[in-house]
Amino acid sequence: MEQSGLVFTDKISDCFSQYCKDRQIEQAIMLVDNHTENLCLPLLNHSFPVIVIPSGELHKNLETFEFVLKKLTEYHADRQTFLFNLGGGVVSDIGGFAASVFKRGIRYVNIPTTLMGMVDAAIGGKTGVDYRDYKNYLGVFNLPETVIISTEFLSTLPLDETESAWAEILKTALITSPELLNKIAENADIDSIIRLTAKCKEEITQKDFKDEHIRQLLNFGHTIGHAFESYRLSIQQPVLHGIAVAKGMMYETGLALKLGLISIQDSEFILSLLKDKLHCEELTENEWNGLQSFLSGDKKNSGGFITFSLPVGLGRGTYGMKVALTDLKI
């Protein structure tokens, strides 16, 4: 299964118009949230109908998903209609899921407006919604036709969203790419870091679309991170995905050290890098106690064991590490 392409541009209006012209797109619908409707949609030159959903992880649920299906029906979308998902991970996840099941599938394109979307969420064809506080519990694998990445949107982001996205950049570097790790260490420009991170994600996706082997490397930090997100959702205090993943990587780095997979020096380097880039602290005792009940519901688990992807050095990792819940405390 191949991604049909990543398109990089610094002129989103021209790129979008040319994309629609080249593919002779006459029927399309724009999916946005209430933030990207005001900040990002005006940057595109279009006359397509628009569906607006509430922003934020709290709204990544079946209710919002059903609303999108309702609006697609009202706009008379058919099998020739394109759905353009203009937004962050919540928009691309819900939009991709809706496009996958509406009339058994319509084509969709992701246009990520957040750094998180550009380097991770919009790429690879994982779609879905949260269910009963569990992250991404319902969904399908279905690749977008294209992912159009424009750094023009970065100027619309608040600082905490940008910092949060570094979690996925660092995850990709620490677990799969010494080259990307070197670029980060050299303080390379953000455009080159975005391009390399996106291409790393695309390359791994092409090798393992259904997340059956090597793609699981990209789950580093997400086993603990998703449980932490679920815990925070359950108490109505949602947290940015990147912060949750960063806390997850910190904890899982400690687990890798406990299991003898990495050296103390590498462990200290990883923790220092995460704290420096994300200004994030490790899990507290109360946070650990709160998230434990959600670990057993992680969709990667099997046989009563919690499944992890862990570093085995800098830029290298392993996946499918099964650990009993009772052995997780570090």
Secondary structure, DSSP 8 states (H G I E B T S, - for coil): -----EEEES-HHHHHHHHHHHTT--SEEEEEETTHHHHTGGGS-----EEEE--SGGG-SHHHHHHHHHHHHHTT--TT-EEEEEESHHHHHHHHHHHHHGGG--EEEEEE-SHHIIIIITSS-B--EEETTEEEEE--B---S-EEEEGGGGGGS-HHHHHHHHHHHHHHHHHH-HHHHHHHHTT--HHHHHHHHHHHHHHHHHH-TTSSSGGGGGGTTHHHHHHHHHHHHHTT----HHHHHHHHHHHHHHHHHHTTSS-HHHHHHHHHHHHHHH------HHHHHHHHHHHTT-TT-BTTBEEEEEESSSS-EEEEEEE-GGG---
